[in-house]
Amino acid sequence: MRPLSDDSAFHDLTDSEERADDVLADAIVRRIENATWGRVNGLYVARLGEAIVLHGFCRTYHVRELAHQAALELADGSVPLIDLLTVS
């Protein structure tokens, strides 16, 4: 057991949380790419605090909705979703 003053336990927890965030972001990217047939350009998914942020460009609102729905399925309503996908 580590002493309470040891900061390495905190860093281990932070690293594991970052890995979990990366796994969730990667899963969301794969789900969006599958749901939209790769039609979201420059797709980037990140965590901002407790929220998931979607970045990218698509040509139609239909593709944007498909991407949004795919991200919601993995977030399962427990995490806020910020949709910054741009239709151009």
C-alpha positions in Angstrom: 0.0 0.0 0.0 1.3 3.4 -0.9 1.5 6.3 1.6 -1.1 9.1 1.1 1.6 11.6 0.3 2.7 9.7 -2.7 1.5 11.4 -5.9 2.2 8.4 -8.1 -1.2 6.9 -7.1 -2.9 10.0 -8.4 -0.9 9.8 -11.7 -1.8 6.1 -12.1 -5.5 6.9 -11.7 -5.2 9.8 -14.2 -3.4 7.7 -16.7 -6.1 5.0 -16.5 -8.8 7.6 -16.9 -7.1 9.0 -20.0 -6.8 5.5 -21.5 -10.5 4.9 -20.9 -11.3 8.3 -22.6 -9.1 7.3 -25.5 -10.8 3.9 -25.8 -14.3 5.6 -25.8 -13.2 8.2 -28.3 -11.8 5.5 -30.6 -15.0 3.5 -30.3 -17.1 6.5 -31.2 -14.9 7.3 -34.2 -15.3 3.7 -35.5 -19.0 3.8 -34.9 -19.4 7.1 -36.7 -17.3 6.0 -39.6 -19.3 2.8 -40.0 -22.7 4.5 -39.6 -21.8 7.3 -42.1 -19.8 5.2 -44.6 -16.8 7.4 -43.9 -18.6 10.6 -45.1 -17.5 12.8 -42.2 -14.3 14.5 -43.2 -11.7 15.5 -40.5 -13.6 13.5 -37.8 -12.2 14.1 -34.4 -13.7 13.0 -31.1 -12.4 14.4 -27.8 -13.4 14.6 -24.1 -14.0 18.0 -22.6 -14.4 17.5 -18.9 -17.4 15.1 -18.7 -18.6 15.8 -22.2 -17.8 14.2 -25.6 -17.1 16.7 -28.4 -17.5 15.8 -32.1 -15.6 17.8 -34.7 -15.7 17.4 -38.4 -17.3 18.3 -41.7 -20.0 16.6 -43.7 -21.9 17.5 -46.9 -25.5 16.8 -45.7 -27.6 17.1 -42.5 -28.5 13.5 -42.9 -24.9 12.4 -42.5 -24.6 14.7 -39.5 -27.6 13.1 -37.9 -26.2 9.6 -38.5 -23.0 10.6 -36.9 -24.8 12.2 -33.9 -27.0 9.1 -33.4 -24.0 6.8 -33.6 -22.2 8.8 -30.9 -25.3 8.8 -28.7 -25.6 5.1 -28.9 -22.1 4.6 -27.3 -22.5 7.5 -24.8 -25.8 5.9 -23.7 -27.1 9.2 -22.4 -24.9 9.2 -19.3 -22.4 11.6 -20.9 -23.3 15.0 -22.5 -22.6 15.2 -26.2 -21.4 18.4 -27.9 -21.9 18.2 -31.6 -19.6 20.6 -33.5 -20.0 18.8 -36.8 -20.3 21.4 -39.7 -22.4 20.9 -42.7 -20.9 22.5 -45.8 
